[in-house]
Amino acid sequence: MKRTFYTVVIGLVLAAIVHLLIVLLIPSYATKDSWAKLEKLGEPWRFSIVALPGASESLLPLVDPSFGIAACRFDLTESPLSVEAHGNLPFWSVAIFDRRGRNIYSFNDRTSIDRHLFLIAVNSIQMAQIRKTPPAEAEKAVLVLSDTNQGFVLIRALQPDPTWKKRLNRFLTEAKCERFDIVEEKTDPSDN
């Protein structure tokens, strides 16, 4: 009976020590998430190259060596997001993630309009404004309603062989991650 009691007590003490260590280590791991890594790359509203084909190092784990990747952070409380890139590549994809790294929306060149990368991401208030006064650009864009305000966009582009290197680099470096201006409906004072 004593032996069982001591075994249980020792087990509980060890469990408490492990629990305490885990709690103390959480802050050091919390700064290693995708958002924190992207913050170190550069300013929001601008794409930064995260990985290039054939590169031995990347900020992201398990990157396919045939893909180049660019990332951009955004905050929809400041403005809607507009993402655009031009180029004829064999394959590209774009994904929007929330601040915690959960995928909100994604599509690729096969599901885009005319294989053109152009998207506008908005929150619910901005969506109401766009529906009230739709901008001409919205007709050619993939319109994404986001339930979160802060997040990041990843563009992945395929380089099937080294002859595509210049096109891929141009596609990623010239990609735009910008604020999108919604035109407010003007009211005529004489209508009152």
C-alpha positions as CSV (number, residue, x, y, z in Angstrom):
1,M,0.0,0.0,0.0
2,K,2.8,2.4,0.9
3,R,4.6,1.6,-2.3
4,T,1.5,2.5,-4.4
5,F,1.0,5.7,-2.5
6,Y,4.7,6.8,-3.1
7,T,4.4,5.8,-6.8
8,V,1.3,8.0,-7.2
9,V,2.9,10.9,-5.3
10,I,6.1,10.7,-7.4
11,G,4.0,10.5,-10.6
12,L,2.0,13.6,-9.6
13,V,5.2,15.6,-8.7
14,L,6.8,14.7,-12.0
15,A,3.6,15.6,-13.9
16,A,3.5,19.0,-12.1
17,I,7.2,19.7,-13.0
18,V,6.6,18.8,-16.7
19,H,3.5,21.0,-16.7
20,L,5.4,23.9,-15.2
21,L,8.2,23.6,-17.7
22,I,5.8,23.6,-20.6
23,V,4.0,26.7,-19.3
24,L,7.4,28.4,-18.9
25,L,8.5,27.5,-22.5
26,I,5.4,28.7,-24.3
27,P,6.5,32.3,-24.7
28,S,9.7,31.3,-26.4
29,Y,7.8,29.2,-29.0
30,A,5.0,31.8,-29.4
31,T,7.5,34.2,-31.1
32,K,8.4,31.6,-33.7
33,D,5.0,31.5,-35.5
34,S,4.5,32.5,-39.2
35,W,3.3,36.0,-38.3
36,A,6.4,36.8,-36.2
37,K,8.7,35.5,-38.9
38,L,7.0,37.6,-41.6
39,E,7.2,40.7,-39.3
40,K,11.0,40.4,-39.5
41,L,11.0,40.3,-43.3
42,G,9.6,43.7,-43.9
43,E,6.7,46.1,-43.8
44,P,3.1,45.2,-44.2
45,W,1.4,45.8,-47.6
46,R,4.5,44.7,-49.4
47,F,5.5,41.3,-50.7
48,S,8.7,39.7,-49.5
49,I,10.4,36.7,-51.0
50,V,10.2,33.8,-48.6
51,A,11.6,31.0,-50.7
52,L,13.1,30.6,-54.2
53,P,13.3,27.3,-56.2
54,G,16.4,25.3,-55.3
55,A,17.3,27.4,-52.2
56,S,18.5,25.3,-49.3
57,E,16.9,27.5,-46.7
58,S,13.4,28.9,-46.2
59,L,11.3,30.6,-43.5
60,L,8.6,27.9,-44.1
61,P,9.0,24.3,-43.3
62,L,8.8,21.6,-46.0
63,V,8.9,23.9,-49.0
64,D,8.8,22.1,-52.4
65,P,12.1,23.0,-54.1
66,S,10.3,23.7,-57.4
67,F,8.3,26.6,-56.0
68,G,9.1,30.2,-55.3
69,I,7.0,31.8,-52.5
70,A,6.3,35.5,-51.6
71,A,4.4,36.7,-48.5
72,C,2.6,39.9,-47.5
73,R,1.1,41.0,-44.2
74,F,-2.1,43.1,-44.2
75,D,-4.6,44.7,-41.8
76,L,-8.2,45.1,-43.1
77,T,-9.0,47.7,-40.3
78,E,-6.7,50.1,-42.3
79,S,-8.0,49.3,-45.8
80,P,-9.2,46.5,-48.0
81,L,-6.5,44.4,-49.6
82,S,-5.7,44.2,-53.3
83,V,-3.3,41.5,-54.6
84,E,-2.2,41.4,-58.2
85,A,0.5,39.7,-60.2
86,H,1.1,39.3,-63.9
87,G,3.0,36.6,-65.8
88,N,2.5,33.5,-67.8
89,L,3.7,30.7,-65.5
90,P,2.8,27.0,-65.7
91,F,1.2,27.2,-62.2
92,W,0.6,29.6,-59.4
93,S,-1.6,29.7,-56.3
94,V,-2.5,32.3,-53.7
95,A,-3.7,31.7,-50.2
96,I,-4.9,34.1,-47.5
97,F,-4.2,33.2,-43.9
98,D,-5.3,34.7,-40.6
99,R,-2.7,35.9,-38.1
100,R,-2.6,32.4,-36.5
101,G,-1.8,30.7,-39.9
102,R,-5.3,29.3,-40.6
103,N,-6.3,29.3,-44.2
104,I,-9.1,31.6,-45.0
105,Y,-9.3,31.4,-48.8
106,S,-7.2,30.1,-51.6
107,F,-7.3,29.6,-55.4
108,N,-4.9,29.0,-58.3
109,D,-4.4,30.0,-61.9
110,R,-6.9,27.3,-63.1
111,T,-9.8,28.7,-61.0
112,S,-9.0,32.4,-61.5
113,I,-10.5,34.8,-64.1
114,D,-8.5,34.4,-67.3
115,R,-5.6,32.9,-65.3
116,H,-4.9,36.4,-63.9
117,L,-4.0,36.8,-60.2
118,F,-6.2,39.7,-58.9
119,L,-8.0,39.5,-55.6
120,I,-9.6,42.0,-53.2
121,A,-10.1,40.9,-49.6
122,V,-12.5,42.8,-47.4
123,N,-14.1,42.6,-44.0
124,S,-17.9,42.7,-43.7
125,I,-18.2,46.5,-43.4
126,Q,-16.0,47.0,-46.5
127,M,-18.1,44.4,-48.4
128,A,-21.3,46.4,-47.7
129,Q,-19.5,49.5,-49.0
130,I,-18.5,47.6,-52.2
131,R,-22.0,46.3,-52.7
132,K,-23.4,49.8,-52.3
133,T,-21.0,51.3,-54.8
134,P,-19.3,48.6,-56.8
135,P,-15.9,49.7,-58.3
136,A,-15.2,48.7,-61.9
137,E,-12.1,46.7,-60.8
138,A,-14.2,44.4,-58.6
139,E,-15.7,42.8,-61.8
140,K,-12.3,41.4,-62.7
141,A,-11.2,40.4,-59.2
142,V,-11.9,37.5,-56.9
143,L,-13.7,39.1,-54.0
144,V,-12.9,37.5,-50.7
145,L,-14.8,38.2,-47.5
146,S,-12.5,37.8,-44.5
147,D,-13.8,37.2,-41.0
148,T,-10.5,38.3,-39.6
149,N,-8.7,41.7,-40.0
150,Q,-5.1,40.8,-39.7
151,G,-3.4,38.2,-41.8
152,F,-1.0,37.4,-44.6
153,V,-1.1,36.3,-48.2
154,L,1.2,33.7,-49.7
155,I,1.8,33.4,-53.5
156,R,3.4,30.1,-54.7
157,A,4.7,29.9,-58.2
158,L,6.1,26.8,-60.0
159,Q,9.4,26.7,-61.7
160,P,9.4,23.4,-63.6
161,D,13.0,23.9,-64.8
162,P,15.7,26.6,-64.7
163,T,14.5,28.2,-68.0
164,W,11.6,29.6,-66.1
165,K,13.7,31.3,-63.4
166,K,13.5,34.9,-64.8
167,R,9.7,34.7,-65.3
168,L,9.2,33.3,-61.8
169,N,11.4,36.0,-60.2
170,R,9.6,38.8,-62.1
171,F,6.2,37.3,-61.2
172,L,7.1,37.3,-57.5
173,T,9.1,40.5,-57.3
174,E,6.5,42.6,-59.2
175,A,3.5,41.2,-57.3
176,K,1.5,43.9,-55.7
177,C,0.0,43.8,-52.2
178,E,-1.7,47.1,-51.7
179,R,-4.4,49.0,-50.0
180,F,-7.6,49.1,-52.1
181,D,-9.5,52.3,-52.1
182,I,-13.3,52.1,-51.9
183,V,-15.0,55.0,-53.5
184,E,-17.6,56.5,-51.1
185,E,-21.0,57.3,-52.6
186,K,-21.3,61.0,-52.8
187,T,-24.6,62.5,-51.6
188,D,-26.0,65.6,-53.3
189,P,-27.0,68.2,-50.7
190,S,-29.9,69.3,-52.9
191,D,-31.6,65.9,-52.4
192,N,-32.7,66.9,-48.9
